Every structure is written in C-alpha cells, then in structure tokens.
Amino acid sequence: MVKNKTTNKNLVKMPEILSRYMAYKWYNKQGNTRGMYHNYKYLEPIKKSNPNYFFHLSKLAFTEKKWEQALKYVNKAIDLQAANIKKDFFFHKSNILFKQKKLAAALSSLEIYLEYRPEDEKALLILGDERFKLKEWDKASKAYEVYLNLKPEDINIISKTADCYRFLEEYKNAELKYEQLLNNIHLVKDNQEKSKYHYLLGLMVLHMNSKKDASYLFNKSLHFDQQWNSEKLGIGVFHEKFYQYDYAIKAYKQNLSLNSTNYVLLYRLASLLDQLNYVEEAILYYQEALKLYKVEASWHYALGLCYEKLSDFKNAAIWYESAKARYLKHNESVIIRFANVLNKLGRTQEANENYQEANLFKKPILATGPQHKNNISKKAVRYAIAYEYYEVENNIIFYESLGGARLMGNPYAIFEQVLHHQDFENFVHVWVVNSFNNIPEEFQALENIIYVKKGTDAYAKYISKAKYLICNSTFEPYVTRKSNQLYLQTSHGIFYKTVGRDSAETPLGVAGATRNLLQATHIIVPNEFMANKQPKSYSIEGIHTGEIAQVGYPRIDITKSASNEKREHIESTLGIDVSKKTIVYAPTWRGTTKSQNRFDTEKLISDLKLMANLDINVVFRGHTISNALLKDVEIPNNIIIPPPNIQTNELLNIADIVISDYSSVFFDFLVTERPIIHYLYDIEDYTRERGLNLDESELPGSIAKSINELINAIENKLKNPAPTKAYLKAKKRFSPYDDGRSSERVIRWFFYGDTEEIDFVEKKKSQETYLLLAGGLSGLREKEINDLVAYGNKLIKEKNSVSIMIKKSVAQDDKKLKLIKQLDSKVNFIVHDINTPKTTQEIAAISTAQDNNKHSYKLVEESKNLSFQREIRRLLGDTQFDHVINFETQSYYWNQIENLLVN
C-alpha cells in the first residue's frame, strides 16, 4: 500500500516536473545556467537513481559557484555509479574541493581519478602544480615527470621539474632538466627566462663541482638579463635572488676588486651583509657606498640602523639626521628613531623638537576626522603645513630649472659658481630633479647637496626653509615666498616666441609666470628687448616690487668662458671625431601648451639621416619638453645624443654651427660669432599657432625652409663661417652683457646686495595703483562688465596703474572674453590660480566661519585670517595697491581677499 501511495504521489507531481523540464530546456537554449540549475533540481523524483543526473546537476551548481551543493551532488553521483566508471566524477569532485580550499581532499580525489586516467595531461598538471605550491617537491616532480613523458617539450614544466630537483638537492637530476631547457631555448621568448635558466644550470654546475664551465653559463645569464641590474651588480645579484648568499658575497667582493667605485654594488653587498647580521662588515661597505653616492635617503638610514644595532648612538644620530634630510616623503618613523637616539645621547631638547616634527601631519584641534583624512594627502595642504612649521634658514639655497628637468640653465650656472666658493662652504644646496638619474656624477657624492622631486614633502619643506630661491621657470602653484626669503627669477630664455598675454592661446596671460615674477625679489634680463617685453607679457609692469636688472644670462658664461680642458672632456665623452666639424641641432617642441606638445618624429629622423650623410659630427639635443615624445624613437646610430648631465651651453662650446628653429638657444650662441642656421620649414603654421616676436629680417644667420636648403646652408657655412654685419648687429642687440661675468654680477647682487655693476631697469610710475577683483565675473550682466571695462580704461587714461585679477575660466567664455579684451593693453591681467595652500586646521576654520559669521571662538578667526593672508602673498607677493575694488561681492573668498587687502 505504501508503494502505491508513493507512486500516486509522483503521478500527482508529474505536471510540475514536466513544466520544470520544459523550463530547463528553454534556459538551456538561452545559455542561462542559473535558470537551468533552478529547474533541473525539481527532476530528482524521477532521476534519483541516475548518477549522470546528479553529475550534471553538480556541474550546474559548480558553474553557479554553489560549492557545497556541487559537492553534495557529485558525491551522490559517485555513490550511484559503478566503480569502473567513476573517473570523471572524481576529477570534477577535485575541482570543487580546490574551490573550497580543501587541498588534501582535492589532491586525494585527483589521484583517484589519475588511477583511471593516468595520461590526462590537464589532471597531471594540476596535481604537479598543487604539490609544487605545497612545496611537496618529490610528489610534484613525479607528477611532472609523468606529464613530460606525454609533453616532452613543455618548457614551463621542464623548468618546474628542474626546480623541484634543485629544492630536493638532487643536483644531477636538476642539471639534466636545466640542460634540457637550454636545448630547447629557442622556444623561450622571454629574455629574463633565458637569463634565469642559464644561471640555474651554472648554479648546478657549481654545486656539483663539475668540470663544466659555470662562468660561461653565468655570462650568458648576464647577457640576457633585463630586470636585475646585473650590468652593475654582476652574477652576485642572481646568487642573492636565489638565496645563494655565500656565493653572492663572494661574487660581489670579486667584482669590487675589479671596480672599487661601483657604489651600487657596494650598497648591495652592504645590504646583504646587514641582512645576514654581519653588521660591522656591512658598515664598512655602507660607508664606502656613501662616500661615492649620497643621494638616496634609505642608504643613510640603513647605515644609521647598523650603528644603532651596535649601540653606537653618536654615529647612528649622524646618519639618521642625513637620512631625514633626504627622504622625499615625510617619514614619521625615521624622525622618531632619530629622536630616540638623541634622547639616549642626552640631547633632550633636539629630541623633543624631532618628536614634534614627526607629528607634523597629525590631525589638528579644529579639524574633524573626515576633514583631515580627505585633505591631508593634498600637496597644497601639506605645503601649507610645512610653510607654517619650518623657519627660514640662512644657509639654504633652493634651485629649480624647468620644473626639475635637470641641473641646467641660469640656476645651474649660479650654482656652479657658489658651490665651492669659500663664502658658501657651510651652505646646503637643494636641487629639484625629476629623476635621480639626471644628477651629474660629479655632484652625487657631495654632502651639502640634497635632491628633491617636485611636489613632494621634501620639496615643500626646503622651499619653505631656504633663504634663497632660484628658478628659471615656475615653482609649484601653491608656493608662497615668505617675507624674509629672497627669490631670483632668471627666466629660461629670450622671448623669440610670443608668451603670456601676447600668445593667442593665453589672451589673459599665464597664472604661474605672473605669480612667480610678482613674488620675485630679483629678476634678471639679458638685454633691453627683454627688459621691455617681459613685464608687459607677464603683466607685472608698474606693480612688481622687486628689482629687475640687465646683467646678461649666467648660463652664457659657460659658453663664453669654457676652458680647452672642458671642451676636450665633452668631445671625449660624446665620442666626437675632432678631425670633423660639429653641428648641434636643437629644435623646440610644437603645440600650444606644454601638456599638449607634439613633434613630427618622422621628419626629424629623415632630416637627421640626411645631415648625417655629410662628413660632420651631428649632435642632437631635444628640448626637455619634447624628450618624452622621442624616448621610443630610433635615432640613427651615427647621430650623437648627449646625456642629460651635459649642459646645452656646454654643447655650444664644441659646435661649429648651431641649427635651431624657434628655440631661443641661438641667442646663447651669438657670443661665439659662429654660424647659426634657422630651420623654419613650418614657419607659417608655427606663427599662426604660437606667434613670434621677431620676423625673419631680425634673425642672425642663415634661414632654411626645406631640408635641401638646410643641407646647402650647412655646406656653405662650413666654408664661410665669418659673421655678417647683420649677425654682429644682432649680437650687440641681444647679448650686450654677455661678457663671461654675468654669474659674478648676479651673485654679488643677489647674495651680497652689491649693486655696483648692476644696470637696473627703471620702474614705470603711475598716479595711483588699482586692483580690480573680477574673479569669474560671476553674476555680472553684460552692462556691468562693460562698466568695469570702461572704468578700467578711464583709470588708465588718467595715468593710473590698473590690474585685474581674473579667473582663467573667463577665457573659455567667448562672450565675456570679448568684452574683457576691450580693456586697454596697459591693464595687467593677473590670472587667478585655484591651488590655494591651506592647512587642515584652516580648512576647518574657514568652513566654520562660513557657517557662522560670528565666529564661535578666536582660534577660528586667527586660522582663517592666516590662510587668507598667505593666499594674498601667494597671488601678489609684496605688491600693495592704493585702491582695491571687488566685483565678486557674493563670493566669500573674494570678500575675504578684499577685506584683508583694504585693512
């Protein structure tokens, strides 16, 4: 009777089972495994004795990542299936168990499967790889060997099998496998893998004291290496990577016996000895490395740690301090360790000062947790904190050239003069560099030079501490000169191209350049042309409070006064054939902005090839901005590419001819009276896009507008190098102060205040000075903007000085821009920059002040005012105005600026 009831019950369910089956079939056509699995489960009453049903159900559950259900169903399938045909079920079961991270059970199931299918390559690989991960080298090698009987040329598995034998110290078997690898090396595409295989076979040869040549194999591994810097470190780096420390130490020392000045190798050996706790020996090698290379902070710190391990706290403090000075990012733990050592030495006050500095970027009292967390990583915020914390130190000079491209230009020429001068022997020189690879070798070992990268904590610290700031471009936009800092702005070159407000692309001017010039206490120009052009182009005329002097460009001293020894050194470094004439080709970039620069690389290569066909040395110096575009370009082999640490002005020393286009480099070459060729193949396009301040009739030298004309011009000037009257006239106009003593005059003026030989540019005088705060002209109707323009023009007509502070975004509004451009050309455009430096304390205070104009307590008011006072210095330097008129009266920011300027 029970049986009949069950049968009847199943019969009752049949319509539902049938509909589920039809749904399963429909989802199957759609490829929808979720629908398939959901409906297939309902077929169990009629499939409960069918192992294949449960196996399929398990696979559906597996696809849906339902591991427990998948395991349950595959176990049911196994229980129902006959012993001799369970094989596929066990493989599937192992996959489920691997997903559940039940490794032992998964491997057991996989081995059962392989009893039935011993030649399943996939299963063998899985078994071998999982045993390999578990470091079960013996079991892994056995699985791999079975697999290799089926796939004898599988390079990856040969390698893993060899590794298994190596870890088992079965060196003979390992050697055979590594030899098999090298016999099939043509199948290996990756050079680093080739390098590794040669090394490991060599290592087996060493372990076995074989008569085979390990050195040959090691040399091959060095040849193929592309990752481990073995060119400098030798085979020791391979030994170290593969934990063969005794071999590594021996190899490092052997290499050092051949080249004791390899500081990278010295440091690597010291680090390894340190790691192995041979501290006293490590110290010796750290010291030798640091005698040659003092750039990396971590090297100083490592030596300090060694001394602290030996309880030599005095020396530990010395090296921790020099490490602290060089870390690019504020390193709280290093500063605390330094403070701890100072405490042990009884230098309590210094220790406390360092504990305080270590907490520099901690949350202040006013800021909430989210306010601090959301802002503390911002560069402008970290700079503001550094600005307020660090005091100016009279013996620090901060140099930046073209955003850190390299040590170059006018800042470098000044640096070179003061570096070894007795008056500056206790000074610290801080250089901004984009890459430590660009540091000239001669300056890598000097204790008194620190290198920082733009925008880092170290950058913020030193630009806040340095008494003297020297730059030829622009600092980071948040930088603010303190009242007791001196800032020498040297510019990058003579304005052959239109710049600032003269450029079609920047009709309102350039925020960074104007801001830097307004903050500068000293500005140098090389001639009357620049004395007139620069203040107008960058909107500082009549409002700049510093001094502008015509003194020449210091960098031209390098060209003017170069010694024969210096020229010979450069020629030797570059491999110049001194029996041939040398041309230097130095083109500039194309495009309207530095961020969108471009260069016709195909034309460049074609032109260089044709130049190289002449019987001359061709030296190509790309512009620092366009170099990134050329990094993957294949320059012809017979073209000489000078390294970054050779100055452009040093290259001019060896040039018989300079070829330029729209770069100002030719102005620097004028002092030599040697030939200049202007290669202006795209002058119409360039003039339309960028604009030029000089026409062709004002250019000294020859002009070529096609490659054929250029080749003819080169050949002509090689035969007739004498300067023309027009050339000498241009030299008199553009280089009147380039007598080889510009650096001397600038140094005496900037550092000593000596004005005896300084030809100052007379400042423009006006009745009164006006500052119009226009911002983004928010909320102003067309009539109101017209009124502003009319008012500004009226003030100019009355012989007043008028400056308008305006947001860059106005240039994007055609209607507003058209109205603003009706202002008299004598009006200064001070383009506003949004990178306001604010501490998290000040951010909180400003937020509170905006929400509650009564200000709940004094600290809020003080913090808010401090922020806006710094902001005014950032935007205007020491400039003061007789009248300040705010047209952005609905803006909290502009109202605060107005209030502080007026009061």
Residue, then its C-alpha position, 0 to 999 in steps of 0.5 A: m500500500v505504501k508503494n502505491k501511495t508513493t507512486n500516486k504521489n509522483l503521478v500527482k507531481m508529474p505536471e510540475i516536473l514536466s513544466r520544470y523540464m520544459a523550463y530547463k530546456w528553454y534556459n538551456k537554449q538561452g545559455n542561462t545556467r542559473g535558470m537551468y540549475h533552478n529547474y533541473k533540481y525539481l527532476e530528482p523524483i524521477k532521476k534519483s537513481n541516475p548518477n549522470y543526473f546528479f553529475h550534471l546537476s553538480k556541474l550546474a551548481f559548480t558553474e553557479k559557484k554553489w560549492e557545497q551543493a556541487l559537492k553534495y551532488v557529485n558525491k551522490a553521483i559517485d555513490l550511484q555509479a559503478a566503480n569502473i566508471k567513476k573517473d570523471f566524477f572524481f576529477h570534477k569532485s577535485n575541482i570543487l574541493f580546490k574551490q573550497k580550499k580543501l587541498a588534501a581532499a582535492l589532491s586525494s580525489l585527483e589521484i583517484y581519478l589519475e588511477y583511471r586516467p593516468e595520461d590526462e595531461k590537464a589532471l597531471l598538471i594540476l596535481g604537479d602544480e598543487r604539490f609544487k605550491l605545497k612545496e611537496w617537491d618529490k610528489a610534484s616532480k613525479a607528477y611532472e615527470v609523468y606529464l613530460n613523458l606525454k609533453p616532452e617539450d613543455i618548457n614551463i614544466i621542464s623548468k618546474t621539474a628542474d626546480c623541484y630537483r634543485f629544492l630536493e638537492e638532487y643536483k644531477n637530476a636538476e642539471l639534466k632538466y636545466e640542460q634540457l631547457l637550454n636545448n630547447i631555448h629557442l622556444v623561450k621568448d622571454n629574455q629574463e627566462k633565458s637569463k634565469y635558466h642559464y644561471l640555474l644550470g651554472l648554479m648546478v654546475l657549481h654545486m656539483n663541482s663539475k668540470k663544466d664551465a659555470s662562468y660561461l653559463f653565468n655570462k650568458s645569464l648576464h647577457f640576457d638579463q633585463q630586470w636585475n641590474s646585473e650590468k652593475l651588480g654582476i652574477g652576485v645579484f642572481h646568487e642573492k635572488f636565489y638565496q645563494y648568499d655565500y656565493a653572492i658575497k663572494a661574487y660581489k667582493q670579486n667584482l669590487s676588486l675589479n671596480s672599487t667605485n661601483y657604489v651600487l654594488l657596494y650598497r648591495l653587498a652592504s645590504l646583504l651583509d646587514q641582512l645576514n647580521y654581519v653588521e660591522e662588515a656591512i658598515l664598512y661597505y655602507q660607508e664606502a657606498l656613501k662616500l661615492y653616492k649620497v643621494e638616496a635617503s634609505w642608504h643613510y638610514a640603513l647605515g644609521l640602523c647598523y650603528e644603532k644595532l651596535s649601540d653606537f648612538k653618536n654615529a647612528a644620530i649622524w646618519y639618521e639626521s642625513a637620512k631625514a634630510r633626504y627622504l622625499k616623503h615625510n617619514e614619521s618613523v625615521i624622525i622618531r628613531f632619530a629622536n630616540v637616539l638623541n634622547k639616549l645621547g642626552r640631547t633632550q631638547e633636539a629630541n623633543e623638537n624631532y618628536q614634534e616634527a614627526n607629528l607634523f601631519k597629525k590631525p589638528i584641534l579644529a579639524t574633524g576626522p573626515q576633514h583631515k583624512n580627505n585633505i591631508s594627502k593634498k600637496a597644497v595642504r601639506y605645503a601649507i603645513a610645512y610653510e607654517y612649521y619650518e623657519v627660514e634658514n640662512n644657509i639654504i639655497f633652493y634651485e629649480s630649472l624647468g620644473g626639475a628637468r635637470l641641473m641646467g640653465n641660469p640656476y645651474a650656472i649660479f650654482e656652479q659658481v657658489l658651490h665651492h666658493q669659500d663664502f658658501e662652504n657651510f651652505v646646503h644646496v637643494w636641487v629639484v630633479n625629476s629623476f635621480n638619474n639626471i644628477p651629474e656624477e660629479f655632484q652625487a657624492l657631495e654632502n651639502i647637496i640634497y635632491v628633491k622631486k617636485g611636489t613632494d614633502a621634501y620639496a615643500k619643506y626646503i622651499s619653505k626653509a631656504k633663504y634663497l630661491i632660484c628658478n628659471s621657470t615656475f615653482e609649484p602653484y601653491v608656493t608662497r615666498k615668505s617675507n624674509q626669503l629672497y627669490l631670483q627669477t632668471s627666466h629660461g630664455i629670450f622671448y623669440k616666441t610670443v608668451g603670456r598675454d601676447s600668445a593667442e592661446t593665453p589672451l589673459g596671460v599665464a597664472g604661474a609666470t605672473r605669480n612667480l615674477l610678482q613674488a620675485t625679489h630679483i629678476i634678471v634680463p639679458n638685454e633691453f628687448m627683454a627688459n621691455k617685453q617681459p613685464k608687459s607679457y607677464s603683466i607685472e609692469g608698474i606693480h612688481t616690487g622687486e628689482i629687475a636688472q640687465v646683467g646678461y644670462p649666467r648660463i652664457d658664461i659657460t659658453k663664453s668662458a669654457s676652458n680647452e680642458k672642458r671642451e676636450h672632456i665633452e668631445s671625449t665623452l660624446g665620442i666626437d671625431v675632432s678631425k670633423k666639424t660639429i653641428v648641434y641641432a636643437p629644435t623646440w617642441r610644437g603645440t600650444t601648451k606644454s601638456q599638449n606638445r607634439f613633434d613630427t618624429e618622422k621628419l626629424i629622423s629623415d632630416l637627421k639621416l640626411m645631415a648625417n650623410l655629410d662628413i660632420n659630427v651631428v649632435f642632437r639635443g631635444h628640448t626637455i619638453s619634447n624628450a618624452l615624445l622621442k624616448d621610443v624613437e630610433i635615432p640613427n646610430n651615427i647621430i650623437i645624443p648627449p646625456p642629460n648631465i651635459q649642459t646645452n651651453e656646454l654643447l655650444n662650446i664644441a659646435d661649429i654651427v648651431i641649427s635651431d628653429y624657434s628655440s631661443v638657444f641661438f641667442d646663447f650662441l651669438v657670443t661665439e660669432r659662429p654660424i647659426i642656421h634657422y630651420l623654419y620649414d613650418i614657419e607659417d603654421y608655427t606663427r599662426e599657432r604660437g606667434l613670434n616676436l621677431d620676423e625673419s629680417e631680425l634673425p642672425g644667420s642663415i634661414a632654411k625652409s626645406i631640408n635641401e636648403l638646410i643641407n646647402a646652408i650647412e655646406n656653405k657655412l662650413k666654408n664661410p663661417a665669418p659673421t655678417k654685419a647683420y649677425l654682429k648687429a644682432k649680437k650687440r642687440f641681444s647679448p650686450y652683457d654677455d661678457g663671461r661675468s654675468s654669474e659674478r654680477v648676479i651673485r654679488w647682487f643677489f647674495y651680497g646686495d652689491t649693486e655696483e655693476i648692476d644696470f637696473v631697469e627703471k620702474k614705470k610710475s603711475q598716479e595711483t595703483y588699482l586692483l580690480l577683483a573680477g574673479g569669474l565675473s560671476g553674476l555680472r550682466e553684460k552692462e556691468i562688465n562693460d562698466l568695469v571695462a570702461y572704468g578700467n580704461k578711464l583709470i588708465k587714461e588718467k595715468n593710473s596703474v590698473s590690474i585685474m585679477i581674473k579667473k582663467s575660466v573667463a577665457q573659455d567664455d567667448k562672450k565675456l572674453k570679448l568684452i574683457k579684451q576691450l580693456d586697454s593693453k596697459v591693464n595687467f591681467i593677473v590670472h587667478d590660480i585655484n591651488t590655494p595652500k591651506t592647512t587642515q586646521e584652516i580648512a576647518a576654520i574657514s568652513t566654520a566661519q562660513d557657517n557662522n559669521k560670528h565666529s564661535y571662538k578666536l582660534v577660528e578667526e586667527s586660522k582663517n585670517l592666516s590662510f587668507q593672508r598667505e593666499i594674498r602673498r601667494l597671488l601678489g607677493d609684496t605688491q600693495f595697491d592704493h585702491v582695491i575694488n571687488f566685483e565678486t561681492q557674493s563670493y566669500y573668498w573674494n570678500q575675504i581677499e578684499n577685506l584683508l587687502v583694504n585693512 
